Amino acid sequence: MRVVDGDAVADEEAGGQRDGAAHQRVRDALRAEIMRGDLVPGQRLVEADLAESYQATRGSVRSALIDLAGEGLVERIQHRGARVRVVTLAEAIEITECRMVLEGLCAAKAAERISTAEAAELTGIIRAMRAAVDTGDVLAYSDLNERLHRRIRQISGQQTAAQTIERLRGQFVRHQFRLALRPGRPAVSILEHTRLVEAIVSGDAGLAEITMRAHLRSVIDALNASTPSASPPGGPGHG
């Protein structure tokens, strides 16, 4: 019979917990960098460099990369390591078509559930977005746009849809940023978002869903009209 030392077991369990925490920390940090555009599509993700950067083991880094590959954010190539996944224009359009359904649902649910305080919050975000358009602050507009969509998802209470949308958004971020830089796009987008918030605040679930779908159809039209030439520097996007 094998006798196992209690202290050894405790040390092994503690080590496993530390590795698990490190793996989650690296995964979350890498995900955030990809979502912000700090890590660009096609950029190599070298395990040794990441382990040094995040003060983690290569095993923790590898586990984090496997998780992110499952989310569609990272691509692991046999014998060549990992890189930030490149999402084609065709994929970006498919992603937006999926978002139309899920975010339409969230908009409808938000209209049914919204409180007076939440209505005031959404209206305040729209005012800030309009000010960003007036001053030409594209980055501020992009940040506010993401905040608006996130709050609508939160207000909806539809956790399954919200989690799926967040995964899709991570794959789409580069194309969103390219759209944000298109001349005239923010001016079109602010009108669509204003109509969306008005529909949600009115409590009309059907109108809210239709308006969200129309906004994302506009994003698809803009994607189809865009050219995937010169890549802009990393940064947040807007839809």
Secondary structure, 3 states (H helix, E strand, C coil): CCCCCHHHHHHHHHHHHHHHHHHHHHHHHHHHHHHHCCCCCCCEECHHHHHHHHCCCHHHHHHHHHHHHHCCCEEEECCCEEEECCCCHHHHHHHHHHHHHHHHHHHHHHHHHCCHHHHHHHHHHHHHHHHHHHHCCHHHHHHHHHHHHHHHHHHHCCHHHHHHHHHHHHHHHHHHHHHHCCCCHHHHHHHHHHHHHHHHHHCCHHHHHHHHHHHHHHHHHHHHHCCCCCCCCCCCCCC
